[in-house]
């Protein structure tokens, strides 16, 4: 038994030093056996690598998505994703002992300018010795494979990380080949419309996703990840496609939305109608050509981002030979979930006629 334990633990030499997404060097003196995830994106990555059994604490956002993370159901809540309960994390780390065993890592976002970013987390953990904090975000295509490789090293799951990366690269290459050389439609992505409108700038994960799907972000030159804009600006920019962000409701029990006709799609239609009724909307190319969509934002962040990229490429270029539903099924199978045949992730749903045409080509 001791020999078997050594084989798994000694595969990686310790101390192990990695570079995280915030540019910090983090050294692990011994194998990581306990993990706290502060975001759903990190939770998704840990589960994908087969390390759900190592998770000992989750943020509120992870806890609320128990339908997506059944293996993490019942894990200790460590507060809000942007307001962690550091005292609780300290208690978990002690595990009833006087001293903290150096086998625990807290995975969070980078966000160097935010109090809830990794530097803020590091500061909050300062009173407790031997708790490591690492920034791994899983939100941008450019960082996805590197971050997963790093997580594989930290968790001793290098083979699992390599397997997923190979699949991810295969699907990403399929998208890039399918859209290669095609015209780039101008896209306006609406992040929020609660008060002032906000969109997604060049520093956002969506900008990178849109680029892979061969779309042009009309907010690319604006400052900030989530710049504020006026509707008049959108009208003047005259996008070819409008995509409105929609997140899951707090009482959600399944992924996606129930296909129409349903109460889900009735709500989505109401949201869409509000946008279509705005002053000057009727003159926008996207409205004229009926290319205004609401998208489930969950598939555009985290490891399933490649699923979102495939949906997005099909949305922007309906005639390309891509099958986003098939990719989605493969992804969910990898994470241990079944694809819900009666659910949708884009509203209005992509034309079945066009999808069938693409499959025949």
N, C-alpha and C positions, 0 to 999 in steps of 0.2 A: 504493500500500500504506500509506504514511504517513497518508493521508487517512482510509482505512478504520479504521486503528488509533485515530485521533483521535476518530472518530465514536463508537466503542464506549467509549473511555476518557473522553471529554469530556462524555458524557451526564450524568454527575454531577460537580458542581463540588467541587474539593478546595482546602483541607482540608475533609473531611466529618466532622461531629460528630453522634454518635447517643447516645441514652440507652438503657442496657441494663436488664435485669430486676432488677439489684441497685441500680438508681438511680444508677449511675455515668455520667458523660459521658466518652465515648471519642472521640478525634479521630484520623482517618486522614489522613495528609498526602498519600497517593497511593493509586491503585487497589490493592485486595487481589488478589494473584495466587497466594498460597499460604495454605492453611488447614490447621490441626490441629484435629481433633475429639476431645474427651475423653469423649463419650457417644454411645450409639447414637441417641438422640433428635436430637442435633445432626447426626449423620451422615446420618440419614434426611432431614432438612430440606435439607442441602447437596446431596444426590443428587437430591431432588425438583426443586430449582431448576436442575438441569443443570450443576452445578459440581463434579462428582466429579473432573474433571481437575485442579482446583486443590488437591485434598487431598494433603498431603505427609507426614502423620503421623496415626496413629489409636491409641486406647487399646486395652487388652486386650479389653474387651467388644465393641468394633467388630470387631476382628480375628477373634474367635471366631464372629462371625455372617457369615462370608464367603458363606454360602448366601443371605443377605438383602442383602448388599452386594457382589455380584460385581465391581462397578466399583472397589471399594476393596481388592480382594484384592491382597496383595503390598505394600501401603503400609507404610512404616516404623512399627514399634511404638514408642510413646513411654511405655510403662509402664502401670501399673494406673490405672483411671479415678480412684481415690481416693489414688493415690501416684505421681504423674507423675515421669518421669525428666527433670528440667529440663536436665541436662547434654546429654542427647540432643536435646532441643528446641533448645538453643543451637547444637549442631552442624548440625542441619537448617537452622536460620535462617541460619547463615554460608554454607552451601552451598559450602564449599571456599574461600571468600573471607576476607579479614581482617576486613572490616566487614559488618554485617548490613544487607541491603537492607530498607527499611521497607515491605515489601509482604506481611508475614505476620501472621496473626491466629490466636490460640488461642481456641476456643469452649468454654466450660464451664458448669457449673451455678452458680447464685447462692450458696446455702447460706452466708450471712454468718457463721453461728456454727460452721462446720466448717472444719478445717484444709485440706480439699480443695476448699473453695468458691472463688469467684473471687478473693476477697481473698488467700487462701492461694496461689493460682496466681500472682497478681500479685507477691506477695512472692518466690516461687520464681524468677520470671523477672527479678527486679530486677537481678541481675548482668549481664544481657544487654540491651544497649540496642536500642531500636527493635522490640521484639516487643510487639504489642498483645494484650490479653486482654479478652474480652467475655463477659458472662453472658447466654446465651439458652437457656432450658430446654425449651420445647415440652412441658410436662407439664400445664398448666392451661387449660381452655377459655377463661377470661377473658383470657388473655394470648396465645393462639395466633395470631390474625391480626396483632396488633401486632408480635409477635416475628418472624413471617415477613416482614412488611413491612420491618422493620429489617435482617434478614438479606439481603433482596433489595437493599437500598441498599448494604450492605457489599460484596456480591459483584457488584454491577452487574447484577443479575438482577431488576429491578423488574417487568418484564412477566411473567416466569415466576411471580413471587410473587403478582401480581395475579390471574393465571389460576387458580392453585391456591386462593387465598382465595375467589374467586367460587364455585368448585366446593364448597369446604368449607362456605361459608355456605348454599349451596343445600341440601346434605345436612343441615346442622344445623337449618335452618328446617323441613325435612320432618319431622324427629324431633319438634321442638317443637310443630308443628301436630298431629301424630298423637297425642301424649300430652296435649294441652291439656285441662285440666279433669278429667282422670281422677284417681281416688283414688291416693294415694301409699303404696305398700306400705312397711312398715318393713324396712330392710335392715341386716344385720350382714355386714361384709366382713372376712374374716380375713386379715391380712397375713402373720402368722407364728405357728407353733405349736411351734417347736423347743424352747423352754423355757417362759417365760411367753407367754401369748397376747398378740398385739398386733393392733390394728385400725387404721382410718384415720380421723383426726380432721378437723376443719373446715379445717385448713390444707393438707390433702393434695389432690393433683390429682384423686383419685377422688371426693372429696366434690363437687367441681364437676361432674364427669362424671355422677354419680348424680343431681344436681339437674336437669341437662338432660334426663335420661331419666325424670324425674319419679318418683324414689324418695326415701325419707326415711332419712337416715343416723342410726342409733341412737347413734352415737358423736359426733354433731355438737357436743355441749356439753362433751366431754372436752378436756383441755388437751393440746397437742402435735399434731404431724402424725401420729405413730404411737403413740398411747397404749397402755399396757399395761392389760389387763383380765383379770378372772377369768371362768372359764366359768360360774360361778354368776350373774355379772352378765348374761351373755348369756341364760341361761335366764329370769331375771327380766324382762329387756327383751322377751322373747318376739317375736323378729322374724318377719315374714311370709316373708322370703326370706333365705337364707344364701348368700354367694358367697365361695369360698375361692380365694385367689391361688395361682397355680402358674406358675413360670417355666420356661423351656426348660432342658433338661439340658445339661451341658457338651459332650456328644458329639453334640448335635443337628446334623442335616444338612439339615433342611427346616423350614419354618414349620408351626406347629400340631402336632396329634397325628394319628396314623393312626386312621381311623374304626374303630369296633368291628365285629367282634371283632378285637382286636389286643393286642399286649403293652403298647402305650401305654395303652389304655383299661383294661387289667387293673390297671396301676399306679394309674391315676386312681380306679378303683373301690376299691382298697385305701385310698387317701387319704380318700376319701369315707366308707368304712365306719368308719374310725377316729373321724371326727367324729360319725357317727350312733350310735356305741357309747358316747359320753360320758354320764356320769351326768346324768339329767334331760332328755336330748335328745329322748326320745320324746314329751315334753309340749309341745315348741316348735311353734308354728304352721307354721313352714317345713318341719319334719320331717313333721308330720301330713299336710300337703298335697303332700309330695314335691317341695319347691322348694328343694333344696340343690344348688348347682352349683359346679363347679370351672371357672375361667376362665383362659384364656391371657392373662396380664397384658401381654404385648407389644402387644396391640391397644388398650390403655387409656392408653398413653403415646406421645408422639411425634406426628408428623403424622397417623398412622393412628388417632389417638384418636377421630375421628369415626366410624370403622368400629366401634370398641369401644362408642361411645355408641349406635349403631344396634343392635348385638347386645344391649346392656344393656336398651334400651327394649323390644325384642321379648321378652326374657327376663322383664321385669317386667310387661309388658302384652301377653300372647300374641296377643290379637285385633286389635291395631293393624295398619294397612295399611303395613307396613314390610318391606323385603326386605334384611336385612343382608348376605347372601351377594352380592347384586348390587352393593351399595355396595363390598364388599370387593374384588370383581373389578375394578371401576372404579379403585379406589385402586391396586391392584397393577399394573394396566396403566399407570397414570400414572408409577409408579416403575420400570417396565421389567421387571416380574415376571409370571408366570402364576399364576392361582389354582389351587391343588391340589385337584382334585375329590374325592380320596380322603382328605382331611384334615379335622379338626374343630378348633374353637377354644373350644367350650363342652362340658362333660360333666356330666350326660347331654346329648346333643344335643337341640336344640329340636325339639319335635314337628313332624314333616313335615305331619301332618294339619292342625295349626293354622296352619302357614305357608301351606299351599295354600288354606285357608279365607280367610286374609287377602288372598291374591292375587285371589281371586274377588270380593271385596267392592268 
